[in-house]
């Protein structure tokens, strides 16, 4: 089998001071990362009751788990302090920002970066919407309508009308064009459900799901490509990407020790009941827990959070967190490449479990980066 080169993404810097945002952007670019990705969050996945020094060393250095730069503004800074690396959201949604605003913002980022911006977008997460009094119903339909509006505004110079269920345009215009005439920022859609995969097939240039098993990745990517073909689009032009919470260490046993940390196990609570059911378990937050559509960390107290993470089986974590030695991770990525993967984003959570592994974990991921570039 021919070797396949994978491109690799890393997190964009999220927290003050802004000097570190600039420094880390330039460092990641110099190290050879192909893209930097910023989650567009107001809130992290970690309940406040777990963000305490007795559980996580980071709590001694950061007052709470919900410290985030605005993703688009951080990308603007990164754009003006880098030359090659791509810059994307992982991901935003059209629930907090009007589709026309997103369309304008990403064209602006396209100019600031000289053609390196990526609009990563999805249907949204309850934690960034519900606590702030916004309507979290009909998320997939809103995503579909928003993508139609963004494409409409990008691709028409004259004023346009749009009659939608959620938004109406009358003589709307977006005069700003892209940095390179006719070349608009790629749109990567975070989709895993039947409906959102169909939407991605219709509108997406790339697919950016959260980590899932290789066979599931292949099946869902195939469904997305079928939808693209049905809409007269070339499925081969859609980039297969993967967002992976990652634990990396020198031994597999050490990785398993790190997986048992409460703040790593919390990431399983974000998944739905069907994942736990596949492993003969019940979702720790109840049979009606629907992952990102349900879990709001600030609504979960310390005792409830500790009890919930204690019930997360290791088998479930294997489907939530990419983990292993560099050799093991490369072998796993080869299985994804067999299913169409072209770009992987490592969201390193190793040091959340053990801050002493901050430097070593990123050094090990650079080994994986080099292997991906060499071909797997």
N, C-alpha and C positions, 0 to 999 in steps of 0.2 A: 504494500500500500504506500502511495506517495506521502511524503511528509507534508504537513499543513502548518503554515505559519499563522499563529494567532496574534492579534494585536491585544494590548493589555491596558486597562484603565485603573486608576487609583482615585482615592477620595480627594476632592478639593478641600482646601483648608477651611474650617468651619468657625473657629473661635478667635476672639481677640488675643493678642494685638494684631493689627492689620499688617505690621511688618513681617509677622510669621506667615501670613497669607502670601505675601510676595515672595518670601524666602523659600517656602515650601513648593510654590508653583514652579519657581525656577529650578529648584533641586529635582523635582519630579521630571521636569522636561529634560534636564541634563542626564538623568539616570536612564532615559530612554522610554519612559511611559508614553503611550500613544494618545491617551485622553485622560482628562480629569473630570470628575463627576460630583456635582453638588446636590444632595437631597434638599428639597424645598420644604423644610419643616419649621413649625413653630414649637413642636414638642418632640422629645425623644421617645423611644420605646420603653424607657426605664422608669418604673414607679419611684416616686421621691423617697419612699420608705426603704428602698434598697440602695439608694445613693448615699451611703453612710461610710465613714472611714473604716468601720469594722468589717465591711464587706468588700469595699473597693478602694484601693489606694488613690485612685484619681479624685475621689471626693475630698482629699486633703488639698487638692490643687485647683479644683473647679467647684464653685459653690452649689451648682445643681446640674442635672443632666440635660437641661433644656436650653443650653447656650448655643445659638445658631446665628451666624451672619445671614442676612437676606441672600438667598442663593444667586439671584440675578445681579445684585450689586457686587457680590464677591466675584462673580464671573467677569464683570466689567473690569474690576481691578486686575484680575489675573490676565485678562486679554491684553491689557496695556503693558504687562510685565513679562510677556512670553512671546515666542515667535512661531513655534511649530505645533505644540500640543493642542489637541482638540479639547473643547470646553462644553460640557453638557449638564443638563439637570437630570437628576435620578431619583424621583421625577417630580415635575410640577403637576398641577391639575387646573381645570377651568372653573373651580368652585370659589376660589378666593380672588382670582384675576379674570376679568372679562376676556373673552377670546380676542377681541380687537386689541386689547392691551398686551396680551401675550404676543400677538402678531407683530406689533410695533416693537416691543421689547427685544424680541429675538432678531429682528432685522437690525436693530441698533447694536446688539451684541455681535451680529455678523459683520458690521462695519468696524467695530472696535477691535475685533479679532482678525480682521481681513479674511473672513470666510471660514472661521474655525468653530463657530457656534453650532450646537446641536440642541434642538428642542426635544427633550425627554419628557413625556407626558403620560398620565394615566387617569384613572377614574377617581382617584383620591383615597384618603384614609380618614377614618372617623376622628382620630386624635387631633388632626389639624383643622377640623371643620366644626364638629359638634360643640366642643367647649366654647367656641367663639360665636355661637348663635347663628351659624349658617345652615342652610338646608342641605342635608346629606342624602336626600332621596333622588332616585333616578340618575345615579352617577354615570352609568354607562351611556344612557341616552344623552346626557349633557356632554360627555366626552365626544360622542359622535357628532353632535351638532357643533361643538366648538371647533373640531377639526375641519368641518365643512366651511365654517366661517373663516378660519385662518387661511385655508387654501384659497377661498374666494377673494379675500382682501389682498393676499399676496399676488395672485395671478391676474388681477384686473386693475388697470390704471384708472378706469372711469368709475364714478360712483356706482354702488351696487345696492340692490335690495335683497332681503332675506326674510322669509317667513318661517320661523321655527316655533317649536313648542316652548322654548325657554328664552330665546333671544329673537328680536326683530330688528332688522336693519332697513333704513330708508335713506337712500342717497348717501350711504356710508362710503368713505374713501380713505385709503391709506396710500398716500403719495410716495412714501419712502420705499425705494426699491432695494434689492440686495447689493452687497459689495461688488459681486461679479454679476453683471446683467443676466437675468434669466436663471441664475443659480441660487436657489433659496436654501435656508438652513435645513438640513435633514431632520425629519421627525421620527423619533424612536418612541414606540408605544409600549408601555408596560402592560401586558395582557396575559391572562392565564385562563379566563373563563370563555365559554363558547361565544358569548356575545361580544366581548372585547376583542377576541381573536379575529372575529369577522370584521370588526371596525378597523383593527390594525391592518388586515389584509387590504382594505379599501384605501387607507390613507398613509400607512407607515412606510418610511424608508428603512427602518430598522426595528428590531424586536428586542425589548429589554425586560425579560421576566426576572423575578427573584428565583434564587437557586431551587432547583427541583431535579429529580432523578433523570439520568440520560434518556431512558426510554420515554418518559413523559415529555421531556424537552422535544424529542424528535416527533412525537405524535402531535403535539400542539403546534410546532413549527410547520408541520405538514398541513394541518388544518388552516393555519394562517395563509400559507401559500396557495391553497385551493381557493380561499376567499379572494386573494389577490387576482388569481387567474380569472375568476368569475367576474371580476370588475374590469377585465381587460388590461390588467397590469402585469408586468414581467416579474414573476416570483423570484427569479434568480438575482434580481437587483436588490432584494431586501436583505439587509445585514442581520445575521443571527448573533445576538449578544446575550450576556448572562451576568446578572448582578449576584455576587456571592459573598455572604458573610463568611469570613475565612479565619480559621485557627491553624497556624503553622508552627511546627516545633521540630526539634532534632529527632524525636522518636514518636511513634504512634501512641505509645502509652502516655507520654506527656501531653499529647493532644487530648486524649480522653480525660485526663485530670483537669485540663482547662475547660473542657466541655461541661463539666459538672458545676462550674461556677454559676451562681444564681443569675448574674447579668448576661451570661451566654444563654442559659436556659430560658430566660425571658423571651428570647427571640422566637421560641416555639409557640408562645402564647399568641403571637401575632398571626399564626396559621389557623385554618379552620378545623372544624370537627372531623372532616373526612380524613385528614392526615392521621390523627390519633386513632381513628377507627381502623385504618389499614393495619395498625400495629396492635390491635386488640385492646386499645385504651380509650378512655373517655377524656375529652378536653377538660383540663383542670378548672376552667372557668365555667363549665357547664355544657350541656348538650346543645344549647342555642348560641354558643360562642362562634362568631363568624369572622374570626381573624381581624384583618384591618378594618372591616366594616363594623366591628364591635368593640375592640380593645382600646380603652382610653386610660393610659397609665396613671393620670392624676386622680382617677376614680377608684384606684385600687390601693388599699392600705398596706402597710408593711406585713402584717400577719397574714393577710389574704395572699399577698404576693409570694411570701416565703412558702406558704402551704401549696400554692399553685406550682411553683417551680420544682418543689420536691416531688411532684407527681409526673414530671416530664420524663418519659422513658428515653434511654440512650438511643434506641432504634429510631425514635422520632427525630432526635437531634442530628442523626446521620442524613436526614432529608432536609435539614434546615441550614446546617453549617458545613461548608466545604472544609475539610480538615485533613491533616496528614503532614508527612515530611515533604520536602520539595519533590522528591521522586514520586511519592504517592499522589501528590496533587497533579503533577504532569500526567501521570497515567490516567487519572480521572478525567482530566481535560481532553485527553485523546478520545475517550468514549463520547464526550460531547461533540468533539470535532466530527466524529463519525455521523452525528445527527445534524450537522450544519452549523455548529458554533464557529464564529469568526472573531469575536471580541469578548473578553472576559474582564469584569471589574472586580478586583479584590477589595472588599471592605474589611480591613483587618481588625478583628475584635480580640486578637490574642492578648494584647496588653491591657484590655479592659479586665480580663481575668487575672492578669499578673503583670503589673506595671514594669517589673524588672525585665520583661521580655519585649519592651518597646523597640529597642534598637535591633535586637537579634531577629525579631519576627519580620521586620521590614527588610533586613539583610537577606533572610531566607526567601522572601517573596521576590527579591531582585534576582535570585538564582532561577526562580520559576519564570520570571519575565524573560530572562536571557534564553531559557529553554524554549519558551513559546515563540520567540522571535527566530530561533534557529530552526524550528519546525519540529512537530511532535508526531 
